[in-house]
Amino acid sequence: MDFQVVPVTTPAQQAQFLDVPYSVYANDPNWVAPLRSDVAKKFDPSNPFFQYGHLQQWIAVQTDRSNETSQPTVLGRIVAAVNDRLIQKERCNVGLVGFFECVENFPVAQALVDAACAWLKQQGMTQVRGPIDLSTHNSCLFLVDGFDSPPMIMMPYNPPYYPKFFEQMGWQKAKDAYAYDFPLTDRQLTAQFEKGYHIALKAGVTFRPLRTQGEGFTEDVISLYNLFTRAFEQNWSSTPRTQEEFMEEAKSLQSLVDPDVFPIAEYNGEMIGFWMGLPDYNIPLKRVKGKLDIWGILKFLWYKRQINQGRVIAIACLPEFRRKMVPLGLIHLGLQGGKMKGKPYQRAELSWVYEDNFPSRKLIEASGGKIYKTYRIYEKSL
């Protein structure tokens, strides 16, 4: 197969870049197309990422020398990025690769990755890590085990050959992460979770749902931002977001929140913990196929009624309140909220959790969660 890897420099090439996944996953029943507009925003100059980083996009294009007038077939894509915040945090010149999609052709995959690595080396990077789409707050990780079901909302998905290709190119595992399955039907938490909830109440901790409207929503998001930044500041390969970035993402999710599965904990009026649950909107998004035009919106609203599961994105608590059993109280309330009369949830996914995050894993496994998908980030010296 004749092909060439070219940088994305024109609107037509950008459109081809966005189209790549549709050919890669054409026959994959588990793939859920991300909204094209959301992916395109990542490369818009207004993206706050460009205040502290820079990137380069490529596509692999098949060349047909027998017919130069034919429309070229795009075989793959990749992005290389330099995130200055990550470099400052880790004190290492580590670059990132992400947005990788490719047909099942190893030479094409290798050419794309080689182009990205060569560019990163020119930028002074000595190490590369991926897949990470600009930062771990965006999509990251390759799925390496658990290909038999679709991903839940805001979780990655890829063909089984992606991690095999990277390993064939000499990339090594940097870290694994897990998704836990938690059936909710006929499931009772052990008494220790309800007991932990009452211990937290006696210690002066109060619990309430997240506010989703007006000034209350804005105030809660600011508190979430401050708590999120403190609780996760040491997360591996992660950098803090600005309040502007956090608020923008929160507003995009505002209409999707179910307050009954988003309890927060407060002490003396200060937010000290939260359980961040969301309904699995990937179920209706699968029908939209990446486009929220008028027909896409109608499909989304129609198939939204089929949502019967949810994802727990994060459980957070300030360290000084863990002994007051706040995490147990949040788990108790979050799962009880999901099992309330009239709620559609039959199961929950708790994801993603790094393999070495033993405190969170211990809590999840004690509550009955079982690993059902494994994800991986790779790295390589340049």
N, C-alpha and C positions, 0 to 999 in steps of 0.2 A: 504494500500500500504506500503510495506516495503522499506525503503530507508535509506541512511546514507549521512551525509554531510562530505566531506573530503577536506583537503587543496590541492591546486594544486602544485605538486612538480615535476612532470615528463613531458617530451614533449608530451606524449600521453594524459595526463590529460589537458595540455594546449590546445591541438587540440580539445578535448571534450568541454572545456570552450568556445572556439571560435564557436563551432557548435551549442550551445544551442539555439540561436535565430531562427535558421532555422526550428526547430521543433515547437517552440512557435508560430511562425507567418506563419506556413505552409499554412494555409487557409485564411490568411488576405490579401485582395487585395490592401490595402493601405500601407503596410509595404515596406520600401526601405532598402535593406541590406547594411550596411556600408561595405566598403572595408575591407576584412579580414586582409590584410597587415597593414592597418592603425590602427586597433584595436590591433594587435599583437605588433606593435611598442611601444605602451603604456607600455608594460611589459618588453621591452628590456632594459638591463642595460645601454644602451647608452642614454635612455630618461633622459633629464635634471632634471626631477622631482626627481630622486633618489639622487640628490645633496642636496635636502632640504626636503625630505620626504621618507616614506617607506610604504609598503602595504602588504596585504595578500589576496590571491584569494581562493575561495572555489567553489566546484560544489556539487550538490545533485545527488546522483546516486541511481537508483532503484536496489534493491537486489532481486535476484530470487534464493531462497534457493533450489528449486526443480531442478535447472540446473545451477550449478556453472561454467560451461564452456561457457555459453551463453554470448554474448556481452552485458555489462550493458547499460541500458538506462539512459541518463543524463536528469534530470528533471529541473534543474535550476542552476544559478550561482550568485555570488556576490563578491564584492571587498570591503574591509575595508582599509582606508588610513589615514595616519597622515601627514598633510601638515604643516610643521613647520612655513612657512611664514604666513599662515592663523592664526595660534595660536599666533604668535608674534603681528600680526596686531590687532586681536580682544582681546588679553590679556585674553584668555579663552581657556581651553583645549577642543577644539571642534574637533571631528573626523568626517570622511566622509564615507559614503557608496555609491557605484555606480556600474555601469556595471550590474545592477540587471536585470535578466531575469528569468522567472519561468512559468511552466505550471499552469493551473488554479486549484491549489490544495493548500489550505491555510496552512495545516500542513508543507508542503514542504517549502513554502515561509517563514513561521515563523521560521523554523529550520535554514534556511540560514541567516535570519536577526539576530537571536539569536547568531549564531556563530560569525558574524561580530561584533555585539555589545560586546560580551564577550571578543573578542580579543582587541577591542578598550579600553575597561575598563582596561585590563591588561597593556595597554600602558600608562595608566594614564589619559585617556580622561574622562571627566565628562558630556559631551554632544555629541550628534551625529546628523548629518545633511545629508540630501540626497533627491533625488539621485543627486550626484555630482561625475563625473568621474575624480577624483584626483584634479580638480579645475574647477571653472566655465568657464574657457577658453575652456574646452573640453565640451562634451555633459553633460547636466544636465537638471533637471526638469522632472516631470511627466506631461503628458497631462491629464487634468481632464475634458475638455469640447471641443468638436470639432473633434470627431472621424470619421467624414464622408468624409474626404479627406486626401490624402497622405501628409506627411510633406514636406516642402521645404528644399533646400540644407542646411545642417548643423543644422537642427532642430530635436528635439527628437520626438519619437513616441512610444506608448506602448498600451497594451490592457487596456480596462476600469477597469479591476479588480485590477490592480497594486495599484492605490491610495486607493481603497477600502480595500485591504489587509493591507496596512500600517496604515490606520485609525483604522482598527479592532485591530491592534497590539498596539494601544495607541499613535501613532505618531500624532503630531499636525501641522497644517499649520504654516510655518515660513513666507512664502511670495508667492504671486501669480505674474505671469507675463503674458503678453498678446501678441498675434499676431494680427496685424491689416490687414484687406483686403482693397486693393485700386485698383478698376478697372481703367484701363487707356483708354479704348475705349470711345470716345465721352465725355471725362472728361476734363474740363477746371478748372485750379486753379483760385481762386479769385485774383483780381488785386493786393491785398496786397503783394503777393509773388513776383510778377514781380517788384512791386514798391520797395520792400525790397532789391531785387537784385541791382537795380539802386542806391539806397541809399548807399549800400555797395561799389559800384564802385566809387561813388563820394567821399567816405571817404578814398579812396586810396587802397581798397582791390582789389586784382586781382584773377581771377578764371581761372583754366585750368584743363584738364583731367589728371588723373594719368598716368605717364610714365610706360610702361610695358616692356621695353627692355633695355639691357646693363646697363651702369653706371647710367643712369637716373632712372631706376627702383630701383637700390640699394640705391641711394640717397633719393628717395621718400619714400622707406620703412623705412629708418632710421628716416626720419622726421615724418612719421606716428607713429613709435614706440614712439618717444619722446612726440608727441602730445597725443597719446592714453594713455600713462602712466600718463600724467598730467591731462587729461580730466576725466579719469575714476578711479583715485587713491582712491576715497572714495566709489566706488561701493560696495554694501553690499556683504559679503562673497567672495570677490574677492581679489586677490593679484597680484602685478605687475609681468609680465614676464621678463626674461632677454632678452637682444637684440638678443642673439643667438636663443632663443626659438621663438621670434617673426619673425626673419628672416627666420627660417626654415619653419614656417607655411606659410609665405608670398610666399616663393618659390614654395610650394606645390599648391598654388592658382594662381600663376603667369599666367599660360596659360589659366585660366578660366575667367580672368578679361575682362570686356567690358568697355573700358575707357570712353565711352559716358555716362555710368551710375555710374561713379566713379569720380565726380568732387572734386577738392580740392581748398581751399581758402588760399591765401598768403597775407602777409602784410610786405612790405620792405624785400621781399625775404624769409620770415619765414612762414612755414605752420602754419595756425591758425585755420583751420577747414577742415572737409571732410564729404562727403556723400559716404558710402561704400555700393555699390550695386553689386550684382552678378546675372548672369543668373541662373535659377533653373536647375542645372545639375542633380538633383534627377530624372528628367524625363528620361534621358538615363541611369543613374545609376540603376534605377529600373530593367532594362532589363539585366544588367550585373550580378546581384545576388551575389555581393560581391567579384567577381574575375575578375581582369583585365589581364587575359591571352590573347593570340592572338585572340581568339574568343570573349572575353570580350571587347577588344579594338575595334574590328570591329563592334560589336553591339553598343558600345558607340558612335562611329563616325556616324553610320547610324541613330540612334534614337536622336542624338544631334540636328538633323534638326527639331525635333518636339517641341523644347523648345519655349514656348510662354508666359513665365512669369518669374519674377525675385524676388529676396529677397533683401531688404535693411537691412543690418546687423547693421549698426550704423550710427548715425548722431552726429558729435562732433564739438564743437567750444569752444575756450578758453573764459572764462567768460567775460573778458574785451572787447571782440569783439561782444558780443551778442547785445549790444545797436546799433551797426553799421549794424544790420540786416543781419549778415552773415548767420545764420541758415535759414532764409527765402530765401536768395539767393541760398544756396546750394539745398534746396528743389525744388526751381524753376528750376535750371539747371538739377538736377537729374531726375526729372519727364519729363522735356522737352527732355532730352537725350533719355529716354525710349520711347518717342512718335515720334522720328525722322522717316522720311520716310525710309522704308526698315527695320525698327526694328520689331522684332516679338512679342514684349511684349504687351499682352492684359490686364494683371493685375500685381500688385506688392503686396508682403507681407512685412510689416514693423515689424520686430521682432528681439529679444523679448524685451519687455519694462516692467519693474517692475511696479506694481500697484501704488507705491508711487512716481514714477518718473513723477510728474505732469507737469514740463516744457516740457518734450518730448511728453507726452500724449496730452497736449494742442495743440502743433504744429501739431501733426499727425491728431488729430481730426478736427482741423481747416482746414486742407488740404483735408478732406473728408474721412479719414480712419475710418473703423469701426471694432471693436473687433469681431473676428470670431473663435479664439481659446484661451483657457485659460490653463496655466501651473502652476505647484505648486512645491515648495520645502518644505519638511517636516523636523521636528526636534523633538528630544526627549532627556530627561535627562537620564543619565546612573546611 
